[in-house]
Amino acid sequence: MPPSESWPIGAALLQFRPFLPNGTPTQDANGEQWAFALAELAGAGFDHVDLTDTWVRPGDLTGSRLDELSSAVRQAGLGITAISTARRSIIDPDPRAALDNLHYLHRTIDAAASIGAPVVCAGFLRALTPAQLDAEWFWLEQGASDPAGDEDTWALAVTRIRELGHHAESLGVRLSLEMYEDTYLGTAASAVRLVEEVGVDAVGLNPDVGNLVRQHRPIEQWEDVLRQTLPHTNYWHIKNYYRDHDPRTGAYFTVPAPAQSGLINYRLALGMALDVGFDGPICVEHYGGDGISVSATNRDYLRTILAEKLAERQDGALTAAPVEP
């Protein structure tokens, strides 16, 4: 199988509800019910899944239940690209919540090692505000932000990520930090600084520039973000948005788009990533509508580009090879 076809590209579970039709939390479902849900991904052509913890929280499952989850994934014919955690900030302004989230991420790293997930993805994003929950799209309203210029909170972030990174490294798991607006991972410079100060090989970035371009405000150019962050990237959430700005009125417009259609040019972005040696797994995401089908289209689009870009590099290497006399 060519590398472009075997490259792990998993589906996010953003469209999967956290409750069964009868109201039972998905967390408490049995393995057969999990496998039935995951079979939807296989039916859409996926061979990998990102176990997004908005559906099931592997870090809160006991050993036997983790075995059930692992079996359900295999029964659906899927591999695992990562466990992605959502809104579990280890520097939450509530010290108890921050500590609970730290312990949760340690448990999630243990769970990842147990079920063979190569990456745990985390970040500093916090719970949605009431205004965000009421909005048509949550990013239309201002969310919580990390305290800019607060060196004590920054130092706590570095210390706790380093602690998690050493734990992950000891188990052969990578920790990937997701870029997200108004957090210490909200700009390219801040994200790179954080990873460099943590200084653990197993810790890298998830340059989810889709989280940034959807904001209704001025933003960093996505090419500049990727140019700085891709050398530190070990996992990648890929999604896209249409974006428009009317300078006359100051109005912005953003809405989810298929990966090939939005503002971010992933043909260019993947080439940039390959140029700096990116070889990590990928997760395709989409908000709204039939997100599974759009994600499947995103996957196929990325595989087409990977095939072209990898072939270009192979041809280039062959061309550059010395000719034997």
LUMROVO-396088 format. One record per residue (C-alpha): residue number from 1; residue in three letters; chain; x, y, z. Coordinates in Angstrom, 2 decimals, padded with zeros to 5 digits. Layout:
ATOM gulo rovex figu      xx      yy      zz
ATOM  NUM   ALA    A       X       Y       Z
...
END
This chain:
ATOM gulo rovex figu      xx      yy      zz
ATOM    1   MET    A  000.00  000.00  000.00
ATOM    2   PRO    A  001.48  003.42 -000.92
ATOM    3   PRO    A  002.33  005.77  001.99
ATOM    4   SER    A -000.45  008.16  001.03
ATOM    5   GLU    A -003.01  005.39  001.55
ATOM    6   SER    A -001.50  004.02  004.76
ATOM    7   TRP    A -000.99  007.43  006.39
ATOM    8   PRO    A -003.20  007.37  009.54
ATOM    9   ILE    A -006.09  009.79  008.98
ATOM   10   GLY    A -008.75  009.43  011.65
ATOM   11   ALA    A -012.27  010.77  011.97
ATOM   12   ALA    A -013.12  013.01  014.88
ATOM   13   LEU    A -016.27  012.20  016.81
ATOM   14   LEU    A -017.69  015.71  017.00
ATOM   15   GLN    A -021.00  014.52  015.51
ATOM   16   PHE    A -021.34  011.60  017.91
ATOM   17   ARG    A -023.79  012.34  020.69
ATOM   18   PRO    A -022.77  011.74  024.31
ATOM   19   PHE    A -026.09  009.95  024.97
ATOM   20   LEU    A -027.80  006.91  023.50
ATOM   21   PRO    A -031.36  007.30  022.13
ATOM   22   ASN    A -032.73  006.07  025.47
ATOM   23   GLY    A -030.82  008.76  027.37
ATOM   24   THR    A -028.04  006.51  028.68
ATOM   25   PRO    A -024.68  008.32  028.68
ATOM   26   THR    A -022.45  006.91  025.95
ATOM   27   GLN    A -019.81  006.56  028.64
ATOM   28   ASP    A -021.97  003.82  030.20
ATOM   29   ALA    A -022.84  002.01  026.95
ATOM   30   ASN    A -021.61 -001.52  026.36
ATOM   31   GLY    A -018.98 -002.54  023.86
ATOM   32   GLU    A -021.49 -003.66  021.25
ATOM   33   GLN    A -023.20 -000.27  021.33
ATOM   34   TRP    A -019.83  001.46  020.93
ATOM   35   ALA    A -018.90 -000.83  018.03
ATOM   36   PHE    A -022.25 -000.18  016.34
ATOM   37   ALA    A -021.62  003.58  016.46
ATOM   38   LEU    A -018.02  003.27  015.28
ATOM   39   ALA    A -019.12  001.10  012.36
ATOM   40   GLU    A -020.56  004.31  010.85
ATOM   41   LEU    A -017.00  005.51  010.37
ATOM   42   ALA    A -015.93  002.30  008.70
ATOM   43   GLY    A -018.97  002.59  006.45
ATOM   44   ALA    A -017.73  006.03  005.40
ATOM   45   GLY    A -014.39  004.51  004.43
ATOM   46   PHE    A -012.38  005.37  007.53
ATOM   47   ASP    A -009.74  003.02  008.86
ATOM   48   HIS    A -008.81  005.17  011.88
ATOM   49   VAL    A -010.64  007.12  014.57
ATOM   50   ASP    A -009.73  009.93  016.92
ATOM   51   LEU    A -011.39  008.92  020.18
ATOM   52   THR    A -012.64  012.42  020.93
ATOM   53   ASP    A -013.60  012.46  024.60
ATOM   54   THR    A -016.83  014.38  024.04
ATOM   55   TRP    A -018.22  010.95  023.08
ATOM   56   VAL    A -016.48  008.55  025.47
ATOM   57   ARG    A -013.79  009.46  028.00
ATOM   58   PRO    A -011.17  006.69  027.93
ATOM   59   GLY    A -009.43  008.31  030.90
ATOM   60   ASP    A -012.50  007.62  033.06
ATOM   61   LEU    A -012.90  003.95  032.11
ATOM   62   THR    A -011.73  001.09  034.31
ATOM   63   GLY    A -009.35 -001.53  032.96
ATOM   64   SER    A -012.06 -003.95  031.87
ATOM   65   ARG    A -014.09 -001.17  030.27
ATOM   66   LEU    A -011.00  000.03  028.41
ATOM   67   ASP    A -010.67 -003.49  027.06
ATOM   68   GLU    A -014.28 -003.25  025.88
ATOM   69   LEU    A -013.55  000.03  024.12
ATOM   70   SER    A -010.44 -001.36  022.47
ATOM   71   SER    A -012.39 -004.40  021.33
ATOM   72   ALA    A -015.18 -002.20  019.95
ATOM   73   VAL    A -012.67 -000.21  017.91
ATOM   74   ARG    A -011.18 -003.42  016.49
ATOM   75   GLN    A -014.63 -004.89  015.84
ATOM   76   ALA    A -015.40 -001.81  013.73
ATOM   77   GLY    A -012.18 -002.43  011.79
ATOM   78   LEU    A -010.51  000.78  012.95
ATOM   79   GLY    A -007.14  001.86  014.24
ATOM   80   ILE    A -006.68  004.79  016.62
ATOM   81   THR    A -004.91  008.01  015.66
ATOM   82   ALA    A -005.26  009.66  019.07
ATOM   83   ILE    A -007.38  010.41  022.09
ATOM   84   SER    A -008.36  014.08  021.85
ATOM   85   THR    A -009.51  015.77  025.04
ATOM   86   ALA    A -011.77  018.80  025.05
ATOM   87   ARG    A -011.96  021.71  027.47
ATOM   88   ARG    A -009.76  020.24  030.21
ATOM   89   SER    A -007.46  023.14  031.03
ATOM   90   ILE    A -004.76  022.36  033.57
ATOM   91   ILE    A -004.48  026.09  034.31
ATOM   92   ASP    A -008.16  026.75  034.86
ATOM   93   PRO    A -008.57  029.72  037.24
ATOM   94   ASP    A -010.37  027.37  039.63
ATOM   95   PRO    A -007.42  025.53  041.24
ATOM   96   ARG    A -009.50  022.46  042.04
ATOM   97   ALA    A -010.78  022.18  038.47
ATOM   98   ALA    A -007.25  022.65  037.14
ATOM   99   LEU    A -005.91  019.87  039.37
ATOM  100   ASP    A -008.81  017.58  038.46
ATOM  101   ASN    A -008.02  018.17  034.79
ATOM  102   LEU    A -004.35  017.39  035.38
ATOM  103   HIS    A -005.25  014.08  037.01
ATOM  104   TYR    A -007.70  013.35  034.18
ATOM  105   LEU    A -005.00  013.88  031.56
ATOM  106   HIS    A -002.65  011.56  033.44
ATOM  107   ARG    A -005.39  008.91  033.39
ATOM  108   THR    A -005.96  009.56  029.69
ATOM  109   ILE    A -002.26  009.02  028.96
ATOM  110   ASP    A -002.45  005.70  030.81
ATOM  111   ALA    A -005.56  004.80  028.81
ATOM  112   ALA    A -003.85  005.71  025.54
ATOM  113   ALA    A -000.95  003.40  026.32
ATOM  114   SER    A -003.37  000.64  027.29
ATOM  115   ILE    A -005.41  000.73  024.05
ATOM  116   GLY    A -002.59  001.59  021.66
ATOM  117   ALA    A -003.39  005.24  020.95
ATOM  118   PRO    A -000.11  006.89  019.91
ATOM  119   VAL    A -001.12  010.46  020.82
ATOM  120   VAL    A -003.04  012.29  023.52
ATOM  121   CYS    A -004.18  015.72  022.35
ATOM  122   ALA    A -004.84  018.39  024.98
ATOM  123   GLY    A -005.03  022.15  025.28
ATOM  124   PHE    A -005.95  025.09  027.49
ATOM  125   LEU    A -009.44  025.67  026.10
ATOM  126   ARG    A -012.07  025.95  028.81
ATOM  127   ALA    A -015.78  025.21  029.09
ATOM  128   LEU    A -018.10  027.10  026.75
ATOM  129   THR    A -019.80  030.13  028.27
ATOM  130   PRO    A -023.62  030.40  028.38
ATOM  131   ALA    A -023.44  032.92  025.51
ATOM  132   GLN    A -021.35  030.50  023.44
ATOM  133   LEU    A -023.80  027.68  024.11
ATOM  134   ASP    A -026.67  029.87  022.89
ATOM  135   ALA    A -024.90  031.09  019.74
ATOM  136   GLU    A -025.50  029.65  016.28
ATOM  137   TRP    A -021.78  028.81  016.24
ATOM  138   PHE    A -019.95  028.95  019.57
ATOM  139   TRP    A -016.99  030.88  018.13
ATOM  140   LEU    A -019.28  033.85  017.43
ATOM  141   GLU    A -019.17  034.70  021.14
ATOM  142   GLN    A -016.12  035.51  023.25
ATOM  143   GLY    A -014.87  032.56  025.29
ATOM  144   ALA    A -012.60  032.30  028.30
ATOM  145   SER    A -008.98  033.40  027.90
ATOM  146   ASP    A -005.66  032.72  029.61
ATOM  147   PRO    A -004.21  035.68  031.54
ATOM  148   ALA    A -001.79  037.47  029.23
ATOM  149   GLY    A  001.51  038.41  030.84
ATOM  150   ASP    A  000.88  036.37  034.00
ATOM  151   GLU    A  004.25  034.68  034.45
ATOM  152   ASP    A  003.06  032.56  037.40
ATOM  153   THR    A  000.25  031.01  035.35
ATOM  154   TRP    A  002.62  030.58  032.40
ATOM  155   ALA    A  005.16  028.83  034.63
ATOM  156   LEU    A  002.40  026.55  035.97
ATOM  157   ALA    A  001.42  025.66  032.41
ATOM  158   VAL    A  005.01  024.78  031.52
ATOM  159   THR    A  005.51  022.74  034.70
ATOM  160   ARG    A  002.32  020.74  034.29
ATOM  161   ILE    A  002.80  020.10  030.58
ATOM  162   ARG    A  006.34  018.95  031.31
ATOM  163   GLU    A  004.99  016.58  033.96
ATOM  164   LEU    A  002.44  015.17  031.53
ATOM  165   GLY    A  005.06  014.99  028.80
ATOM  166   HIS    A  007.44  012.92  030.91
ATOM  167   HIS    A  004.57  010.59  031.80
ATOM  168   ALA    A  003.60  010.20  028.16
ATOM  169   GLU    A  007.20  009.68  027.06
ATOM  170   SER    A  007.70  006.94  029.63
ATOM  171   LEU    A  004.80  005.02  028.05
ATOM  172   GLY    A  005.71  005.63  024.42
ATOM  173   VAL    A  002.84  008.09  023.93
ATOM  174   ARG    A  003.11  011.56  022.40
ATOM  175   LEU    A  001.39  014.61  023.90
ATOM  176   SER    A  000.11  017.14  021.35
ATOM  177   LEU    A -000.98  020.65  022.35
ATOM  178   GLU    A -003.91  022.05  020.38
ATOM  179   MET    A -003.78  025.65  019.22
ATOM  180   TYR    A -006.84  027.62  020.33
ATOM  181   GLU    A -007.63  031.31  020.43
ATOM  182   ASP    A -007.02  033.42  023.55
ATOM  183   THR    A -004.99  030.70  025.26
ATOM  184   TYR    A -001.24  030.30  025.67
ATOM  185   LEU    A -001.53  028.21  022.50
ATOM  186   GLY    A -003.41  030.96  020.67
ATOM  187   THR    A -000.56  032.40  018.60
ATOM  188   ALA    A  002.31  030.79  016.77
ATOM  189   ALA    A  004.97  032.56  018.84
ATOM  190   SER    A  003.37  031.66  022.17
ATOM  191   ALA    A  002.77  028.03  021.17
ATOM  192   VAL    A  006.35  027.57  020.01
ATOM  193   ARG    A  007.71  029.26  023.12
ATOM  194   LEU    A  005.65  026.94  025.32
ATOM  195   VAL    A  006.83  023.74  023.64
ATOM  196   GLU    A  010.44  024.90  023.70
ATOM  197   GLU    A  010.27  025.78  027.40
ATOM  198   VAL    A  008.66  022.41  028.21
ATOM  199   GLY    A  011.60  020.75  026.49
ATOM  200   VAL    A  010.27  017.17  026.32
ATOM  201   ASP    A  010.68  015.31  023.04
ATOM  202   ALA    A  007.28  013.64  023.36
ATOM  203   VAL    A  005.51  017.03  023.53
ATOM  204   GLY    A  004.62  018.78  020.28
ATOM  205   LEU    A  001.96  020.94  018.70
ATOM  206   ASN    A -001.35  020.38  016.97
ATOM  207   PRO    A -001.49  023.46  014.70
ATOM  208   ASP    A -005.26  023.48  014.31
ATOM  209   VAL    A -005.36  026.72  012.33
ATOM  210   GLY    A -009.06  026.18  011.69
ATOM  211   ASN    A -009.65  027.20  015.30
ATOM  212   LEU    A -008.00  030.53  014.53
ATOM  213   VAL    A -009.34  031.48  011.08
ATOM  214   ARG    A -012.97  031.15  012.18
ATOM  215   GLN    A -012.65  034.08  014.61
ATOM  216   HIS    A -014.61  037.25  013.83
ATOM  217   ARG    A -011.60  039.51  014.29
ATOM  218   PRO    A -008.18  040.15  012.75
ATOM  219   ILE    A -006.06  036.98  012.78
ATOM  220   GLU    A -002.53  035.82  012.09
ATOM  221   GLN    A -002.07  034.63  008.52
ATOM  222   TRP    A -002.44  030.88  008.56
ATOM  223   GLU    A  000.70  030.42  006.44
ATOM  224   ASP    A  002.74  032.31  009.05
ATOM  225   VAL    A  001.26  030.20  011.86
ATOM  226   LEU    A  002.14  026.97  010.08
ATOM  227   ARG    A  005.60  028.14  009.07
ATOM  228   GLN    A  006.46  028.61  012.75
ATOM  229   THR    A  004.60  025.66  014.27
ATOM  230   LEU    A  005.00  022.81  011.77
ATOM  231   PRO    A  008.60  022.03  012.84
ATOM  232   HIS    A  007.15  021.25  016.29
ATOM  233   THR    A  004.05  019.39  015.08
ATOM  234   ASN    A  003.34  015.79  016.10
ATOM  235   TYR    A -000.43  015.62  015.41
ATOM  236   TRP    A -002.81  017.67  013.29
ATOM  237   HIS    A -006.53  018.43  013.43
ATOM  238   ILE    A -007.54  019.51  009.92
ATOM  239   LYS    A -010.70  021.45  009.14
ATOM  240   ASN    A -011.51  024.54  007.13
ATOM  241   TYR    A -013.76  027.60  007.12
ATOM  242   TYR    A -015.02  030.14  004.63
ATOM  243   ARG    A -013.93  033.55  005.82
ATOM  244   ASP    A -014.83  037.02  004.60
ATOM  245   HIS    A -014.31  040.55  005.89
ATOM  246   ASP    A -016.00  043.75  004.82
ATOM  247   PRO    A -013.57  046.59  005.66
ATOM  248   ARG    A -016.30  049.17  005.05
ATOM  249   THR    A -018.51  047.88  007.87
ATOM  250   GLY    A -015.92  045.90  009.83
ATOM  251   ALA    A -018.12  042.79  009.62
ATOM  252   TYR    A -016.63  039.30  009.52
ATOM  253   PHE    A -018.22  036.11  008.28
ATOM  254   THR    A -017.05  032.54  008.90
ATOM  255   VAL    A -018.75  029.20  008.48
ATOM  256   PRO    A -017.46  025.60  008.26
ATOM  257   ALA    A -016.23  024.49  004.83
ATOM  258   PRO    A -014.87  021.28  003.30
ATOM  259   ALA    A -011.09  021.14  003.60
ATOM  260   GLN    A -010.54  021.85 -000.11
ATOM  261   SER    A -012.90  024.84 -000.25
ATOM  262   GLY    A -012.16  027.17  002.64
ATOM  263   LEU    A -009.60  029.85  003.37
ATOM  264   ILE    A -006.76  027.47  004.28
ATOM  265   ASN    A -004.98  026.00  001.27
ATOM  266   TYR    A -004.18  022.49  002.50
ATOM  267   ARG    A -002.35  021.64 -000.72
ATOM  268   LEU    A  000.19  024.26  000.29
ATOM  269   ALA    A -000.05  023.40  004.00
ATOM  270   LEU    A  000.68  019.68  003.50
ATOM  271   GLY    A  003.63  020.52  001.30
ATOM  272   MET    A  004.97  022.80  004.02
ATOM  273   ALA    A  004.51  020.03  006.59
ATOM  274   LEU    A  006.29  017.40  004.52
ATOM  275   ASP    A  009.14  019.84  003.87
ATOM  276   VAL    A  009.92  019.97  007.59
ATOM  277   GLY    A  009.53  016.23  008.13
ATOM  278   PHE    A  006.02  015.96  009.55
ATOM  279   ASP    A  005.05  012.28  009.77
ATOM  280   GLY    A  002.39  012.24  012.49
ATOM  281   PRO    A -001.21  011.09  012.32
ATOM  282   ILE    A -003.97  013.40  011.11
ATOM  283   CYS    A -007.53  013.92  012.29
ATOM  284   VAL    A -010.23  015.34  010.01
ATOM  285   GLU    A -012.97  017.40  011.64
ATOM  286   HIS    A -016.10  019.26  010.57
ATOM  287   TYR    A -018.84  021.08  012.46
ATOM  288   GLY    A -022.48  021.02  011.42
ATOM  289   GLY    A -024.54  018.91  009.03
ATOM  290   ASP    A -023.34  015.44  008.10
ATOM  291   GLY    A -019.87  015.92  009.55
ATOM  292   ILE    A -018.90  012.29  008.96
ATOM  293   SER    A -019.45  012.55  005.21
ATOM  294   VAL    A -017.67  015.90  004.97
ATOM  295   SER    A -014.80  014.47  007.01
ATOM  296   ALA    A -014.64  011.52  004.63
ATOM  297   THR    A -014.40  013.92  001.70
ATOM  298   ASN    A -011.64  015.76  003.56
ATOM  299   ARG    A -009.78  012.48  004.07
ATOM  300   ASP    A -009.92  011.58  000.39
ATOM  301   TYR    A -008.79  015.07 -000.60
ATOM  302   LEU    A -005.81  014.86  001.77
ATOM  303   ARG    A -004.82  011.42  000.50
ATOM  304   THR    A -004.84  012.72 -003.09
ATOM  305   ILE    A -002.55  015.58 -002.13
ATOM  306   LEU    A -000.30  013.31 -000.07
ATOM  307   ALA    A  000.08  010.99 -003.06
ATOM  308   GLU    A  001.10  013.90 -005.29
ATOM  309   LYS    A  003.44  015.52 -002.76
ATOM  310   LEU    A  005.15  012.29 -001.74
ATOM  311   ALA    A  005.62  011.32 -005.39
ATOM  312   GLU    A  007.16  014.71 -006.11
ATOM  313   ARG    A  009.64  014.23 -003.29
ATOM  314   GLN    A  010.49  010.70 -004.39
ATOM  315   ASP    A  011.02  011.85 -007.99
ATOM  316   GLY    A  013.15  014.70 -006.74
ATOM  317   ALA    A  015.30  012.34 -004.69
ATOM  318   LEU    A  015.73  010.05 -007.68
ATOM  319   THR    A  016.64  012.96 -009.90
ATOM  320   ALA    A  019.20  014.20 -007.38
ATOM  321   ALA    A  020.82  010.80 -006.91
ATOM  322   PRO    A  024.30  010.45 -008.42
ATOM  323   VAL    A  024.46  008.53 -011.68
ATOM  324   GLU    A  026.62  005.42 -011.51
ATOM  325   PRO    A  029.32  005.27 -014.21
END
